Amino acid sequence: MALILVVVGIYLTALAPLHQVRKEAIHIAETKAGVTQVDQFYWDRQRQSYLCVAGTTKDQTRVYVLIRQKTGKVTLLRQAAGISASTARKQAVAAFAPKKVLSVGLSRRGKNVVWDVGYESKSGKLGYVTYDFKTGDQLKAIANL
């Protein structure tokens, strides 16, 4: 019984930073972008760390609130202006047939907003693919890491 409590304690302690970052991102989305309903949270740490809150504003506009973690700079995007996380995931699965998709996150590459999809290949190697948010075009792919 004591071992179970220790394991649960370690697990909860490990998740604490994620919960804190998520809470802060949601607060920013509510105060700076007027988000009233949160649907999803993404944390892309591939290059520069970006937080993204997907949600709905009080006028029922579905948005992504993209936050650069280091600076707190906020970019507001209408979800209808680009592809969804689900679409990016499906494109990665169709193109690379991974064993498992590990992460999907909204980020920036220069002036472009992009979806980064991380996956594990059937051979156990890691791969990443980047899709342009607006067009859905594949911008970069790295395989066999």
N, C-alpha and C positions, 0 to 999 in steps of 0.2 A: 504494500500500500504506500509506504514511504517513497519507494522508487517511482511509482506513478505520479505522486505529487511533485517530486523533483522534476520529472520529465515535463509535466504540464507547466510547471513554473518556468522552466527554461524556454519552452515553446512560446509562452505568453510574453516573456521578456524579449525574445527574438523578434516578435511581431510588433512590439511597442513603437519602434521608429516608423514603421509603415503606417500604423494607425495615426500617429501624430502628424506625419506629412500629409496624409489624406485629409485629416481634419482641417489643417491649415489651408490646403488647396480649396476645399469646399467653402471655407470662410471667405477666401479671396473671390471665388466665383460668385458667391452670394452678394458680397459688398461691392465689387467692382464691375460685375457683369449683370447683376440682377437675376441670377439663377434662383428659382424658387423650388425646383424639383431636380434632384441629382439622380441620374440614371447609371452612370459608370464613372470609374476613376482609372486613369492610366498613369504609369510612371515609367518614362523612357530614360534609361541611364546609359545608352549605348555610347554617346559622345558627350555632349553637354546634357546635364540632367534637366528634363522637362516634365512638368506635371500637367495633366489634362483632366478636366472635369467635363463630362458630357451631361447635359441637362436641358431644362426648359425654363424660359423666362416667364414672367407674369403675363406677357402678351402671347404666350404659347409658341414662341419661336424656339426651335430646337437648336442648341448651340454647343460648340466646343470652346471651353475656356482654356487656352494654352498658356502655361506659366513657366517662365525660365526660372528654375529653382534658385540659381545663384543671385540673380538681380531682382526677381519678383516682377519682371516685365510681363504684362498681360496682353495676349492677342485673342480677340474674340472672333470666332468663325461660325457662320451658319452651317449646320450639318448638311443642308441641302446643296452647299457650294462645292462639295467634293464627295469622295468615296467614304464609306463607313469602315470601321475596324473589321467588321464581319466580311466585307468585300475584300479588304486587303488580306485577311486570313485565307479566304477561299482562293484568291489568286496565288498565294504562296503554296497552298496545298496542291493546286492544279499544276503549278510550274515545277515544284520540287519534290512532291510526294513524300513529305517528311513522316517520320515515325510519330513525331509529336510537335505541335506548335507550343513553344515555351513562353513567348511574350508578344504582345502587340502594343505599340505605343505611338502617340502622336508627338512629333518633334519638328525641329527646323533644320534645314540645310541651306545656309545662306539666306536667300529671300524666299525659298520654297518651304512650304509646310508639307511634311511627309509622314507616312506611316512606316514605322520600322517593325518588321516581323522577325522574331528570332525562333529558330526551330532546331530540333535534333533530327538528323538524317537517319535512315534505316541502318546505316553502318555505325551509328553512335557519335558521329561528328556533329559539331555545331555549325549552323549557317545563319546568315542574316540577309534579308532582302528589304530594299527600300522602295516604296511606291509614292509617287506624287499624289498629294491629297486631292488636288483639283482634277487631274486627268486620269489618275489610276495607272499611269505609265510606270513601268519598272525603271528606276534610276540607277540602282546598284545592287549587286548581289555578291556575297562572299560565302563560299562553301568550304567544307572540310577543315574547319578550325579544330 
